[in-house]
Amino acid sequence: MDYRALAQAFLDLQALLYQAPAARQLFSIDRGAWFAMQYLLRHGDVHPKELSREMGVTSARVAALLKGLERQGFAVRTADPSDSRKVLVRLTPAGREAVQAKRRAAIEQLADVLAGLGPQDAPACLMMEEKLVASFLRCAEQPGASQKANPHS
C-alpha cells in the first residue's frame, strides 16, 4: 500500500474541506482561540503555562492569544491567590456563552453533514474519525507506531 499517496490525497481532501462554505463557517474562529476557550470551559481557572503545554505552543503564542480573547471580552487574567507571582486565566460569562453558542451551531452543521451521508455511512465516518485520531495520538507518542500497529500494512 502506498501510504504516502494516501497521505497526499488526504491532505488534498482536507484543503477542499476547508474551502467549503459550511466548513469555513464552522471553523470561522481561530483554531488556537477555539481550543483555548474550550479548554477553559472544561477546566476553569488555569495557568497560561498549562494552556501552552496542552496546545503545544510557546508561552508567547498563548500570551498573544489570551490578549486577543481579553480584548474580545472572552477571557480575563487574575492573580493566582496561592502565588501572586503567577496569573490564572478564566473565561468570562461572554466567553462561556460564545463557546457554547459556537458548539451548538457546530453540532447543527455537523448533524446536517452527517445526515447527508445517510444512516450507514454517518456512523462509519465517525468510527473512521475515531481511528484516525487514535492513530495520530499513537504517532505523536511514538513515531512509526501506526504502521507497526496496523497488521494490514
C-alpha positions in Angstrom: 0.0 0.0 0.0 1.3 3.4 -0.9 0.7 5.4 2.3 2.4 8.5 1.0 0.0 8.7 -1.9 -2.9 8.2 0.5 -1.5 10.9 2.8 -1.3 13.3 -0.2 -4.9 12.5 -1.1 -5.9 13.1 2.5 -4.2 16.5 2.6 -5.9 17.4 -0.7 -9.3 16.5 0.7 -8.6 18.5 3.8 -7.8 21.5 1.7 -11.1 21.1 -0.2 -13.0 20.6 3.0 -11.7 23.9 4.4 -12.8 25.7 1.2 -16.4 24.5 1.5 -18.7 27.4 2.8 -20.2 25.3 5.6 -16.7 24.3 6.8 -15.5 27.9 6.6 -18.4 29.0 8.8 -17.8 26.1 11.2 -14.1 26.9 11.5 -14.5 30.7 11.4 -12.9 31.2 14.8 -9.2 30.9 15.1 -8.4 27.3 16.0 -6.0 28.3 18.8 -8.6 30.5 20.4 -11.2 27.8 19.9 -9.0 25.2 21.6 -8.2 27.6 24.4 -11.8 28.6 25.0 -13.0 25.0 25.0 -10.2 24.1 27.4 -11.0 26.9 29.8 -14.7 26.0 29.6 -13.8 22.4 30.7 -11.1 23.2 33.2 -12.0 26.6 34.7 -9.1 28.7 36.0 -5.7 27.6 34.5 -2.2 29.0 34.4 -1.1 30.1 30.9 1.7 27.6 31.1 -0.8 24.8 31.3 -2.5 26.1 28.1 0.9 26.4 26.4 1.6 22.7 27.3 -1.8 21.4 26.3 -1.7 23.4 23.0 1.9 22.5 22.2 2.7 26.2 21.5 5.1 28.7 23.0 4.1 30.9 26.0 4.5 33.9 23.7 1.8 32.4 21.4 -0.5 31.8 24.4 0.1 35.3 25.6 -0.9 36.8 22.3 -3.9 34.5 22.1 -5.0 35.5 25.6 -4.6 39.2 24.8 -7.0 38.7 21.9 -9.5 36.9 24.0 -9.3 39.6 26.6 -9.8 42.3 24.0 -12.9 40.5 22.8 -14.2 40.2 26.4 -14.0 36.4 26.4 -11.3 35.8 29.0 -9.7 37.5 32.0 -6.4 37.1 33.7 -6.2 37.4 37.5 -3.5 36.9 40.1 -3.2 33.4 41.4 -4.4 33.6 45.1 -1.9 30.9 46.1 1.1 32.6 44.3 0.8 36.3 43.5 3.7 36.0 41.0 1.5 33.8 38.7 -1.7 34.5 36.9 -4.8 32.4 36.2 -6.9 32.7 33.1 -10.7 32.1 33.0 -13.5 32.6 30.6 -15.8 35.5 31.2 -19.6 34.8 31.1 -19.4 36.2 27.5 -16.6 33.8 26.7 -18.6 30.8 28.1 -21.7 31.9 26.0 -19.6 32.3 22.9 -18.1 28.8 23.2 -21.5 27.2 24.0 -23.1 29.1 21.1 -20.4 28.1 18.7 -20.7 24.4 19.8 -24.4 24.5 19.3 -24.0 25.9 15.8 -21.3 23.4 15.0 -23.4 20.5 16.2 -26.3 21.6 14.0 -24.0 22.0 10.9 -22.3 18.6 11.5 -25.6 16.9 12.1 -26.7 18.2 8.6 -23.5 17.0 7.1 -23.8 13.5 8.7 -27.4 13.3 7.7 -26.3 13.8 4.1 -24.1 10.7 4.5 -27.0 8.5 5.5 -27.7 6.1 8.3 -24.9 3.6 7.3 -22.1 6.0 6.3 -22.5 8.5 9.1 -21.6 6.1 12.0 -18.9 4.6 9.8 -17.5 8.1 9.2 -17.4 8.7 12.9 -15.7 5.4 13.5 -13.0 6.2 11.0 -12.5 9.6 12.5 -12.0 7.9 15.9 -9.5 5.6 14.4 -7.7 8.5 12.7 -7.5 10.4 16.0 -6.1 7.3 17.8 -3.5 6.8 15.1 -2.5 10.5 15.3 -2.1 10.1 19.0 0.0 7.0 18.7 2.2 8.7 16.1 2.7 11.6 18.5 3.7 9.3 21.3 5.9 7.0 19.2 6.8 7.9 15.6 6.1 4.9 13.3 3.7 3.3 15.8 0.7 3.4 13.4 2.5 1.3 10.8 3.6 -1.2 13.5 0.1 -1.4 15.0 -1.6 -1.9 11.6 -1.4 -5.5 10.5 -2.7 -4.5 7.0 0.4 -2.5 6.1 
